[in-house]
Amino acid sequence: MSFLKNTLLLKRFVILISFSIVSLILWNTYSFFNRFKNEERLKMEIVATAMKEFAKNQNLEADISLEDKIIKSNTNIPMILVDENGNIGVDSYLNLDPEKAKDPTYLQEQLEIMKEQNNPIEIDFAKNRTQYIYYRNSDLLNKLSYYPLTLILILALFLALIYMMFTSSKIAEQNKLWTGMAKETAHQIGTPLSSLLGWIAILKMENINDKYVDEIEKDVHRLNTIANRFSKIGSLPTLKKSDVVASTKKAYEYLEFRSSNQISFSFESSQQEIYTSLNEELYSWVIENLIKNSVDAMMGKGILSIGITVELNKIKIQIKDSGKGIAKSKFKKIFKPGYTTKKRGWGLGLSLSKRIIEDYHKGKILVKSSDINKATIFEITLDKVS
């Protein structure tokens, strides 16, 4: 408990420090942006003064080289000079595309942008003539304005990466825990199983009704199968050439015998024997999971059928029930770990089935179709082998 509390406090501390650092960087960027913008304003005011002095002295024998140099020093801030009526004079612009500037519409569009970004600078020339300098931010300042957004994006990607790594690590840890529990469960079941097999041998010698003993023996072997299944979780199972018809029918018949008499079972196969690479214990687990889900969906009353066909070297195993159906939006969701519509259950059956079929057997499992309150068809696809 103390460890979890310390971990939570550490996470909060890291988040607080990260937020503080980002806030500080953003504030410094904002301050630098404003400072740079003010410097550009000051530069344009100096240019405006130089233009005023240039106009005043251009008809006199005065040295205007300084004013000319100041005006020409503006090589990065786009500007437009307009008269008091808002008209743009000929060649009354700087640092704009010379080809585009030949179009009055382009100049007017640029002027509107400049009016939005900055207040104009007024120049009072002689003879009560007034003109205005409009300018927009330099390319460097525009790029700087995108820096905070870029920083936030990089930070978001970094946090997303950390989250994915943390989630992946957590899932791996959970998988390791479940694998360990499964193997320990298999180990614990093994001891009473051995004892039960001994008791069955004694019952056979005591002249007990063979039918009862056979059923007990089937259930003990069933427990042994379950233990073997759990022991294989987390390990790569061994596949061998097997008859999928026989394996499916075996799992089907076991549950048919132990299900409600109000469920009508049927089994059909296009061929008597169809071979594929199987781990029979895990495959039968999938079939049992699907049949149990169908029985639950029908609430113990309805029709359940299994059909096996071959299409272009692909084996199709379909399990159809007359249950309550599945909404189309949930066709994929039902295979996710933890998803269940039952009041009791961990939502692991279909998730485990998907892993067994797709990861171990390189096949496919999906909801083929479903009509609410009519019928649902699950389909398993496996490769046929000769």
N, C-alpha and C positions, 0 to 999 in steps of 0.2 A: 504494500500500500504506500509506504514511504517512497519507494523507488518510482512508482507511477506518479506520485505527487511531485517529486523532484523533476521528473521528465516533463510534466505539464508546465511547471514553472520555467524550466529551461526553454521550452518552445515559446512561451509567452515573452520571455526576455529577448530571445533571438528576433522574434517578430517586432518587438518594440524598438530594438536597436536598428533593425533593417528599415523600419518606417522612419526613424529619426534621421538616418543617413540619407535616405531618399528625399525627405523633406528638406534637409539642409542643402543638398545638391540642387534641388529645384529652386529654393529661395536664392541661392547664389547665382544660378542661371538667370533667374528673373531680374535680379539686381544688376547683373552684368549687361543684360539685354537693354534695360532702361538707361544705363550709363552710356552704352554704345549708341543708343538712339539719340540721347541728348548731345553726344559729341557730333553726330551727323547733323543735328539741328544747328549746332554752333558753326559747323563748317559751312552750311548753306547760308547762314546769316553773314558770314565773312565773304562768301561769294557774292551775295546780294550787295554788300557794301562796295566790293571791288567793281561790280557792274555799274553801280551808281557813279563812282569816281571815274570809271572808264568813259562813261557817257559825258560827264562834265568836262573832261580834259581832252577829248579826242579832236577838238577843233583848235586847240592851242598847241603851242610848241612846248609841250610838257612831256616828261618821261612817264609813260604809262606802262612800262614793261612789267612793273610789279603787279599792277592790277590784272594785266593780261595773263601773267604767270599764275596768279591766284585762281582766275576763272578756269584756266586750262588744267589746273591741278585736280579739279573735280572729274575724275575718270571712272567713278564707280556708283555715283548716286544719280539715277535718272531724274530729269527735271524738265519742266515746260514753263515758258514765260508767256503770260497772257496780259492783255491790256485791261483797262478798267471796265470794259464791256464784256470781258470774258472771252475775247477773240484770240486765237492763237496766230501769231505772226509767222512769216516765212522763216524757216530754219531757226525757230525760237524754241529749240529743245536741245538737250544733251543726253548722251548715254542711252539712246534708244536705237533700235534696229533701223538703220538708214533706209533700207528698202521698204519696210513696213510703214515707216514714218511718212512716206509719200502719200499714203492713204489718210485723208482727214478723219475717217471713221476710227482708224487705229489710234490716232492722236487723241481723239475725244474719249475713247475707252481708257487710255492710259491716264488722261486727266481726271476722269472719275475715280480711278483707283487711288490717285495721289490725293484727291480731296478727302477720301475716306481714311487715309493713313495719317496724314499730317495737315496741320493748319498752314495756310499760305504765308509767305514772307512778303511784306509790302515794300516796294521801292518807289520813293518819291523823286522823280526826275524834275528837271527844270521846266518852267512854263506850266506848272500845275498838272504835269503829266504823271500818272501813277500806273505802275505795272505790278504784277504779282508773280512770285515764283512758287510754283507747285512742285513738289517732289515726293518720291516714294522711297521706301526703305531699299537699301542696297541689297544685292544678292547675298552678301555675307550675313547681313542682319536677318534676312528671311530664312536662311539656313539655320541660323542660331535659334530662331523661334520654334523650329521643329525639334530641337535638341531634347527638351523635356519630354515630348511625346515619344521620341526614340528611346530615351532612357526608361520611361515607364513600360514601353513594349518589351525592351530587353529584360527588365526586372520581372515582368509578367511571365515571359518565357522561362526565365531562370527559376521562378517560384513553381511554375508548372512542371519543370523538369525535376525539381526537388520533390514535389508532391508525387509524381509518377514513380520516382525512385523509392520514396517512403512507402507508397501503396504496394509496389512490387515486392519490396522487402517484407512488408506485413503479410501479403498473400503467401509468399514463400514460407514465412514462419508458420502461418496457419496450416498450410499444406503439410509441412513437416510434422506439426502437432497431430493433424488428423491421420497422417500415415502411421505415426508412432502409436496412436490410440488403436488404430485398426489392427496393427500387428500384435499389440498387446492383448486385444480382444480375442484374436485368433489363438494366441498362446494360452489364454485363460480358459477358452472353451475346450481346448485339447484335452485337459486333464479329466473333466467329467465325462467327456466322450469316450475315452478309453474305458472308464468304469462302466458306462452304459452298455458298451459292447460286451463286456464281461457278464453283466446281468442278463442280456439277451441270450447269451449262450446257456446260462442257467435255466432261463424260462423254457428254452427248447427242450431241455432234459426233463422238465417237470410236466411234460405232456399238456401244456397250455394250448388252447385253440391256435392252430397255425396261422389263421387269418389275423388274429390280434397281434401275434408275434411279428408277422410279416410287416404289418402296418407300423408297428413300433420301430422295427428295423429300418424301414424306409425313412422314417422321421429322423432316426439317428444318423443315417447316411446323409440325410438332408442337412443336418447340423454340421456334419463333417465337411460337406460341400461349402456351406456358408463360411466356415472357419478358413477353408482354403482360399475362398474369394478374398476375405479380409487380409489374409497373409500376402496376397499378390498386389495389394494397393501400394503404390509408390515404386514398384519394380516393373521392369519391362517383361510382359508375359510371353510365354512360348506359344507360338502358333503352329498348328499341324493340320495337314489335310484331313478334313472331316466332312461328314454328310450333314449339311445344314438342315435338311428335312427331318432327319432323325433327332438332331439336337433340339430343333424347335418343337417337335412333337413331344419330346420327353418333358420339357419344361411346361408345355401346354397341358399335358395330361395330368401332371402333378397338381396343378392349380385347379383344373376342371373338377377333379375328384374332391377337392376341399372347398369348393365355392358353392354358392347358393343354388338350390335346385330350380330357382326361378330364372336362372340365366341359361339361355340356349347357346351351347358351344358348337362350333363347326370348324373343321380343319380341311384345307384342300391344297394340293400341290400339283403343278403341271407335270412333274416327273417324280418317280419314286425315289430317286437318289440324285442329289445335286451337291457337288463338292466345292469347298472353298477353304481358305486358310483360317482356322478358328482356334481360339482358346475356349473350349466348350464351357468351362465353369463360368467364365466372365460373360460369354454370349448368352448363356441361359439366364444369367442375372438380369440382362437387359430385357429379354422376353418376359420374364416374371414381373419386372417393374412395369412394363407396358400393360400387361394383362391386369395387374393389380390396379393400375390407374384407371383402366377401362371399367373394371368392376366397381370401383369407387364412384366413377362418373355416372354409372347406371344405377347407383344406390341399391345394388344387389338384385336388380331385376331388368332384363333386357336381352339383347342378342349380341354375341361376341363371335367374330369369325377371324380366322387367320388364313391367308392365302400366300402361296409361294409360286413365283413365276420366274422365267429367265428371259431377258431381253438383251440381245447383242452382248453376250458374255457378262451381263450384269444380273445378279440375283436380286429380286425384289421381294421382300417380306412385308406384307401389309397386315396390320392389326386394326380391325374395324369394330366399333362399338356403337350402340344406340343410346349413348349417354347425353349429358346436357350440352356438350359441344364446347368449342373454344373460340373466342373472338379472334378474328384475323390479325388484329394488332398485337396479340399475345403469342403468335406462332413461334417466334424466336425467343421471347421473354421466358417462356416456361422451361427452357433448357438452362437458364442461368442459375447458379448456386443460390440457394436460399429462397427462391421464388416458390410459393405454394398458395393454393386457395383453400387448403384444408385447415380446420381448427387445430389439428394436431399434426405435426410433421415438421421436418427440417428443410424440406425442399431440395433434397440431394439426389433423389431417385433418377429423375430425367437428366440432371446435370451429369451424374455418374454414367448413365447410359450413353450420353453423347460422347463422353471421353472414351469409353470402352470401344464404341463403334468407330469413331473418327480418328482418335489418336492411336489406339492399339491395332485396330483392324483396317485402318485406312479406307473406311467406308463412309456412308452418309446416313444420317437419321433426321427426319423432319416430320412436320405435320403436313400430310399430303393434301388434306381438305377437311373442312369441318362446317357443319350446319348446326346452328344453335337449336338444342332440344331435338335433334334428329340423328345425326351420325358424325363420327370423327374417325379419320383414317391416319394412323401413323405408318410411315414407310421407312424401312431399312434397306440400304443398297450395299451389296458386297460384290467383290470380284469373283467370278467363277473360275475354278481351276480344273484342268483335265485330269 
